[in-house]
Amino acid sequence: MKLNRRVFIGTGAAGAAAVAAPSVFADGHGKPRVVVVGGGAGGATAARYIAKDSKGEIDVTLIEPSRMYYTCFFSNLYLGGIKSIEDLGHSYGKLAAGGVNVVHDWAVGVDRDAKTVALAGGGSLPYDKLILSPGIDFVDGAVEGWDLSSQNAMPHAYKGGSQTELLKAQLAAMPQGGTFAMVAPPNPYRCPPGPYERVSMVAHALKATNPTAKIIVADPKPKFSKQGLFQEGWADHYEGMIDWIGEDFGGGNVSVDSAAMTVTIDGEVTKVDVCNVIPAMKAGRIAELAGVTDGNWAPVNAADMASKADADIYVLGDASQQGDMPKSGFSANSQAKVCANAVRGALTGSKVFPAKFSNTCWSLIDANDGVKVGATYEATAEKIAKVDGFISQVGESAELRKATYEESEGWYAGITSDMFG
């Protein structure tokens, strides 16, 4: 099915169809209050759908520190020179115009007994239902020699915006014949094909401006998402440029020195010109502060994304531990629609539809050489469970690959409209 903006938005319509709300279950303070923390693919979507479909019967507040949101999805295309940074930036004006109270601040604490969210600016917001969609943070000490103080020398660029711009500037400044190194993350992490699309887009950019440059990937995993497709593409487009070092060859035995600009892989020290360190990940810190994490992630119930620790808190997207869905923008958006429908039903008595989820992850290997992987999912008592899936095949025609890339462009227009209005 060719995916375009209208079709994409329509996929959420059945699950979030507006049903006349017969009553409002507020605890003596007027409208029920929903607070959403995090204005990305999960949080912005949930806030918008609850405000839109409740027709003003629920007070919805979105807490997000950034006035402009830069998507992490498609940021690799910016590194490859195919997109501009302006293409990735989205404001919250339409969301506010649609009835969402947008508060640009950091959420720094949750009092689950009092049902309030503390803000860095000193205020606090009461809630009846709290939705957390904080994305990712990084596990301390995950890569020996790297911490957040190293991120200017060795950027992670795994949160959209300034880090992505920094990495692009470093790539542009590489000497001819220089070396770009990536330290890839262990599972589970945001966007399983993301690091390998990044390798492809870095190679695409360097091939045009610095064709004798080398790319080294140190990977703690024995295999990765769409591996056959990426390695076919690397051989076709970037022969001899990319050296992927997996777990079997010491890719997990890595340390870095940001002052010396060296990467040590299984005891062998290499001087590099640019180093992209993507550490192990965990749920964004507010989930931990709210007490809804177990280990690195926040376990949720599949039917509505409610936290297993607190029925009045929901966790969406990358931060959640939900089962079979990958951590992706598409997944977060899909989960947000299910959650919004459930929260609206709980607060107004409107109809709640059975949970259905879907995901597709597109990747660009070279200009117009797009591949994809995806699946549909259902809620079971144990988890979000995969029902069926699909993946691009090696050896596909150039026409099909171009059509796949164009499909991803339609999805990007659709999801950003779905998130921000």
N, C-alpha and C positions, 0 to 999 in steps of 0.2 A: 504494500500500500504506500503510495507516495504521501509523504508527511508534509503538510504545510501548516501555516499558522492557524487557519480555521479548524482543520482536522485535529491538530494537537490540543487546542483549547477545548474542543468538543469532547475529547476523551474523558475529561473530568466532569462534564456537565451532568451525566446521569447520576454520578455519585455525589454531586453537590447541588442537585436541582433544588431550587427554592420551593419550600413547602410552607404554606401559611402557618405561622406559629400560633398555637391556640392559647398559650399562656407563658408567662415569664416567671421562672422560679428564682426570685431574688430573696436574699435574706434580710429584708427590711431596709435595704439601702437603694431602692430604685432598680435601675437596670443591672442585670448580672454583668460582672466585669471579667474580661479575658485580657491577660497580659502575655505578650509574645516577646521572647528575648532572642534576638538575632534576625537580621533582615535579609537573609539569603533565600535560596530556592525553597527551603522549608518554611521559614518564619514569615517571609513576605507573602507567600502564597496562602498560608493558613490565615494570617491577619486579613488579607483581602477577601477571601471567601467567607469568613465568618461575618465580616462587616457587610459585605454585599448581600449574602443570602439571608441574614437575620433582619435586613431592612430596618436597621436602626434600633432593634430591640436588645442588642448586646453592645456594651461599651468595650471597644477594642483598642488597646494601646500596644504599639510596637516600640521596643527599646533597641536601638541600634546606634553605635557611636559614630559611624561614618555617614556623612551627608551624601556621598556618592558611593554607590556599590559597584565594585569591579568584579566581574565574574571570574572565578578560577577556571571554569569550563570555557574553552576557546582561547585561554591565555597563551597556550602553546602556539596558536596560529599568529598571535602577536609576535612571539619570539621568532617565528619563521618568516616574518615580514609580510604575511598575508592579511593581517588585521592591524588597525591602529589602536592605540590605547583608548581613544575616544569611542571606538566600536564596542568596547567592553564595559563602559561606564553607564550607570543608570541611577537616576535620582528618585526620591521618594515623593515627589510632588503629586503625582496622579494617585498614589496610594492614600495620601492625606486628603485629597479632594474626594476620594471614594468613601470617606467616613472613618479612616483609621487615624487615631491620635499617634503621631510619630514623635518619639522622644529621642533626641540624639544625645545619648549618655551611655556609660558603661553600667551594666548590672553587676553588682559586686557581692551580693548576698541574697539568700532566700530564707525567710522565717516561715517554716511550714506550719507551725502552730498558729501564728498570727495571720498567716496567708498574706505576706507582704514581700515585695522585692525591693532591696536597698539599691540606691543609685550612687555612683561615684560622686555626683554633684551634691550629695547630702540628703536628697529627698527619698521617699519610699512610695511605692505604689501598691495598693491592695488588689487582690484578685480573688475570684471564685474558681477560675481555672487558669493554670499557668502552662504555657507552651514554651519549651526550651528548644531552640534550634541554633546552637552556638558554633556549629562546625567543629573544627579540630584544633587541638594544641599538640605540642610535641613532648615526647617522653624524655625526661632529663637523662643525660648520659647515654642516650641510644647510640650515638656515634662517638667513639673515643676521640677527644680533642675538640669536639664541637659543642657549643651551647648557643643560646640566643645572642650572647655578646659577639659571636662569630658571624652573625647573619649578614653583616655588611660586607665582610671579606668573602664569605662563602654563603651566598644566599640560598634559602630553601625555595623561594618563589612558589610556595604551595598554598599561599593565601593571595588572592588577587590584589593588584594595585602596585604599591611602591616597590615591593620585592620583585615583581615581574619586570618593572621598568629598570631596576638595578641590574638584573641578570642580562637583560637585552643590551644595556650599555656596556657591560663587561664583555659580552660576546663581540660587540662592534669594535672594542678596543684590543682584541686579541692580536698578537703579532702573527705575521704570515707563518704558516707551518706550526702554529702553537697547538697546545693540548687543552681540550675541554674534558673535565672529568665529572661524572655524576655518581653519587652514592645513593643507590636506590633503597626504598624502604622495605621492611618486612611486612607480611600480611598481619592483620587487615589494615588497609589504609584508604584514603580518599582517592577515588577514580583509579581502579586497577590498571587500565591501559595508559594512564596519564604520563608516567615517567617515560614510556617507550614512544608515545606520540611526541613528547618533548625531545627525545633523542633524534627522532625523525625530522622535526622542525628545526632544531639546531643544525643538523646536517644539511637541511635544505638551504638555510641562510648561509652557512659556511661554504657550501659548494659554489655559491655565486660570488662570494667576496674573498674567500680564504680556502681555496680548493685543496691545499696540501695540509690543512689542519687535521688533527686526529681527535677522536672521541673515545673515551674509556668509560665503561659502565661497570661499577663494582656492585654486585647484586647479591644480597643474602639468600635469595630464593633459588631453588633449582630450576624453576620455570616461571613464566609470567603470562598475563592475559594476552591473547591473540599472538602468541609467540611466533607461530608459523607464518602468519600474515606479515608481521613486522620484519622478520628475518628475510622473507622473500623480498619485501620492499627495499630493505637495506642493501641486499645483493644487487637488485635491479637499478636502484637510483644512486647509491652511495658506496659503490664497491671499494673495499679496502680502507674505508674511513672509520668504521665503528668496530670497536673491540668490546664485546659483552663478556664479562667474567662472572659466571654464576657461582652458586654455592659450592659446587663440586671442584672448582678451581680456586677457592679461597675468597670468593666475592663477599662472604660474610665476615671475614677477618680483616677489618678495615679500621684505620685511624687516620685523622687529618691533622694538619698543623696550619692554621690560617695565617700565622705570622710568616712562616717560611713558604707558604703556598705549595705544600706537598701532600700527597695522598700515599699512604702505605697500605698495600694490598698483599696479605699473606706474607708479610715480611719484606716485600720489595717496595722501595721508596721511589716515587715518581714526582718530579717537579711539574706542576701544571700552571696554566695561565688563568683558567677559570674553573671554579669548582662549585657545582650545584649539589649541596647536601640536603637530601630529603629524609629526615629522621623518622623513626617509629612514631606513630600517632596515638592520640587518645582523645576522648571527648573534650570539647571546650570547657574551660575551667568552671564556668557557672554551674554546670551539671554536677561537678564534684562538690562545689560549695553548697549546692542544694541537697546533697546527700542522696542522690539518686543513681550514683555510679556503683558498679561492682567490678573492681579492677579498672581497666582503662576505658570502659564503655558503660552506657546506661541501659540496662535491660528493660524492655517494654513488652506490653501485651500486643499481639499481632492484630487483634480486631480493631483497635482504636489508637494505638501508639501511646497508651497510658503507661506511665512508669510502674514497674512492679513494686517500687518502694512507696508510692504515693498516688492514689487514684485521681487526685486533682492536679497532677503534673503530667504533662505529655512531653516526650522527647522525639524529635524528628531528625531525619537525615543522618549525616556522618556521625553524630554523637551517639546514636542509638545502637543497641545490640538487639537486632530484631529477627535474625535468621539468615535467609538465603540471599536477600537483596544486596547488591554491591553498594558501596558508599559513593553516590553520584548525585549530580544536580537533578537528573531526571527522577531518581529514586526519592529524593527529598520532596520534590514537587508532588509526586504521586502519593507519598505518605501524608503530605500536608492536606490534601483534599479529603482523604479518609478521616484524618483527625478533625478537620474543620466540621465535617458533617456530624461526627460523633459528639463534639463539644457543643455544637449548636443544638443537637437533640437533647443532650443532658441538661442544657440551660433553659430551653424554651419548649421542650416536648415535641419538637418537629420530628418528622420521620427520619430514621437512620437506616441507610442502605447497607447491605453486606459489603464488607471490605474487599476491594480488588485492587491490585497493584500491577504496575508495569515499569519496565526500564529498558532504555537503549543507550549504549555508549558508542558514539562515533569517534573515529580517530583518523587524522590526516597523515599520510605517510610522505606524500609529495603533492605538489599542486594537482588538484583534481583526482588524486588517488586516495579515495576514502574507503574505510572499512568499518564494520559495525558488529556489535554483539548485543544481544538483548534477550528478554524473557518476560513472561507473565507469571504472576504470583497470586496465592490466596492465603487467607488467614486460617491457621489451624490453632488448636489449643496450645501447641508448643512453640510455634514460630510462624513468621512469614515464610511460606514454602513455595518453592519453584514448581510451576505447573508444566511449562514447556519453554523452549528457547530456540534461538537461531544465531548463526554467526556467518560472516562472509567467508568465502572459500578462496584458497590459493588458486592462482591461474585465471582469475576473472578477467573479463574484457575491460579495456580502458573505458568503454561507454558505461558499463555497469558501475565501475569505480567512480566515475564522474557523477553519475546519478546519485550514488550513495553520499558523496560530498555535498551535492546540492540539497539532498534531503536533510543533512545536518544543518545547513543554513536555514532551512524552513523551520526546523525544530528550534533553533536558537531564537529566531524572531518570535516563535510561538511561546516558548517558555518565559522569555523576558517580559512579554506582554501579559502573560498569565500571572507572573509574579508582581509586576509593578503597575498594571492597569494600562 
